[in-house]
Amino acid sequence: MATHPLETWHHLLRERDASGLPALLAEDVVFHSPVVHTPQRGRAITAAYLSAAMKVFGNPSFHYVREVVGPSDAVLEFETEIDGILVNGVDMISWNDAGQIVSFKVMVRPLKAINLIHQHMAAMLQARGG
């Protein structure tokens, strides 16, 4: 039996290993960013966003505080601290029968955290050429 997509996601996040993202993401995955108005469609752009997010959010303070998991989707609430600001948010993840993520939506609060994340993510994506 294949590894559950959430197990894979947690492993990649724990290891800060973006190399496994392409296999985890469906070709037609849709990513919803808390700071970009339009949905981002496709494996390459979603992998770029999630890879940058692993660097921006991926510090020792990052942790999931709650998970609500259904048969093909989950809501994972997280907390982290970035530049002295407490960030609280949720990852809303859906996957297909093949165990690939088809939708990844991130919601973040408070506004101060959103502005900070926007700055950090823009710098990361710009450095990657995205």
C-alpha positions as CSV (number, residue, x, y, z in Angstrom):
1,M,0.0,0.0,0.0
2,A,1.3,3.5,-0.9
3,T,2.2,5.9,1.8
4,H,-0.6,8.3,2.8
5,P,-0.1,11.8,1.2
6,L,-0.1,13.4,4.7
7,E,2.6,11.1,5.9
8,T,4.7,12.1,2.9
9,W,3.9,15.8,3.4
10,H,4.9,15.6,7.1
11,H,8.1,13.8,6.2
12,L,9.1,16.3,3.5
13,L,8.3,19.2,5.8
14,R,10.2,17.7,8.8
15,E,13.3,17.0,6.6
16,R,12.9,20.4,4.7
17,D,13.2,18.2,1.6
18,A,11.4,19.8,-1.4
19,S,12.8,17.2,-3.8
20,G,9.9,14.9,-3.0
21,L,7.2,17.5,-3.9
22,P,6.9,16.7,-7.7
23,A,6.0,13.1,-6.9
24,L,3.5,14.2,-4.2
25,L,1.7,16.7,-6.4
26,A,-0.7,15.9,-9.2
27,E,0.1,17.4,-12.6
28,D,-3.0,19.6,-12.4
29,V,-2.7,20.6,-8.7
30,V,-4.1,24.0,-7.7
31,F,-2.3,26.1,-5.1
32,H,-4.1,28.9,-3.2
33,S,-1.7,31.3,-1.6
34,P,-2.7,33.7,1.3
35,V,-1.0,36.5,-0.6
36,V,-1.7,35.8,-4.3
37,H,-5.2,36.6,-5.6
38,T,-5.4,34.0,-8.4
39,P,-5.0,30.3,-7.9
40,Q,-1.7,28.9,-9.1
41,R,-2.2,25.9,-11.4
42,G,0.2,23.1,-12.1
43,R,2.9,21.0,-10.5
44,A,5.9,23.2,-11.2
45,I,4.4,26.4,-9.8
46,T,2.9,24.7,-6.8
47,A,6.2,23.0,-6.1
48,A,8.0,26.3,-6.3
49,Y,5.6,27.9,-3.8
50,L,5.7,25.0,-1.4
51,S,9.5,24.8,-1.6
52,A,9.8,28.6,-0.8
53,A,7.2,28.1,2.0
54,M,9.4,25.3,3.5
55,K,12.2,27.8,3.8
56,V,10.1,30.8,5.0
57,F,8.0,28.8,7.5
58,G,10.5,26.0,8.2
59,N,12.1,27.0,11.4
60,P,12.2,25.1,14.7
61,S,9.1,26.9,16.0
62,F,6.9,25.5,13.2
63,H,4.4,22.9,14.3
64,Y,1.0,21.6,13.5
65,V,-1.4,22.1,16.5
66,R,-4.4,20.3,15.1
67,E,-5.3,18.1,12.2
68,V,-8.8,17.2,10.9
69,V,-8.5,14.4,8.4
70,G,-11.1,13.0,6.1
71,P,-10.9,10.3,3.4
72,S,-9.5,12.6,0.7
73,D,-8.8,15.9,2.4
74,A,-7.5,17.5,5.6
75,V,-7.2,20.8,7.4
76,L,-3.9,21.2,9.3
77,E,-3.6,24.2,11.7
78,F,-0.1,25.4,12.3
79,E,1.8,27.9,14.3
80,T,5.3,29.3,13.9
81,E,7.2,32.5,14.7
82,I,8.9,34.5,12.0
83,D,10.9,37.6,12.9
84,G,9.3,37.8,16.3
85,I,5.7,37.6,14.9
86,L,3.5,34.7,15.9
87,V,1.9,33.2,12.7
88,N,-1.2,31.1,12.9
89,G,-2.7,29.4,9.9
90,V,-4.2,26.4,8.2
91,D,-3.2,24.2,5.3
92,M,-6.2,22.8,3.5
93,I,-5.1,19.8,1.5
94,S,-7.0,17.5,-0.9
95,W,-5.7,14.4,-2.7
96,N,-6.8,12.0,-5.4
97,D,-7.1,8.2,-5.3
98,A,-3.5,7.9,-6.4
99,G,-2.4,9.7,-3.2
100,Q,-1.3,12.9,-5.0
101,I,-2.2,16.3,-3.8
102,V,-4.7,18.0,-6.1
103,S,-5.4,21.1,-4.0
104,F,-3.4,23.0,-1.4
105,K,-4.8,26.1,0.2
106,V,-3.0,28.2,2.8
107,M,-4.8,30.7,5.1
108,V,-2.8,32.8,7.5
109,R,-3.5,35.3,10.3
110,P,-3.0,38.0,11.6
111,L,-2.6,40.7,9.0
112,K,0.9,41.5,10.3
113,A,1.9,37.9,9.6
114,I,0.4,38.0,6.1
115,N,2.4,41.1,5.2
116,L,5.6,39.5,6.6
117,I,5.1,36.3,4.7
118,H,4.4,38.2,1.5
119,Q,7.7,39.9,1.8
120,H,9.6,36.7,2.6
121,M,7.9,34.6,-0.1
122,A,8.3,37.3,-2.7
123,A,12.1,37.4,-2.0
124,M,12.3,33.6,-2.1
125,L,10.4,33.3,-5.4
126,Q,12.3,36.1,-7.0
127,A,15.6,34.5,-6.0
128,R,14.4,31.3,-7.7
129,G,13.3,33.2,-10.8
130,G,9.6,32.6,-10.1
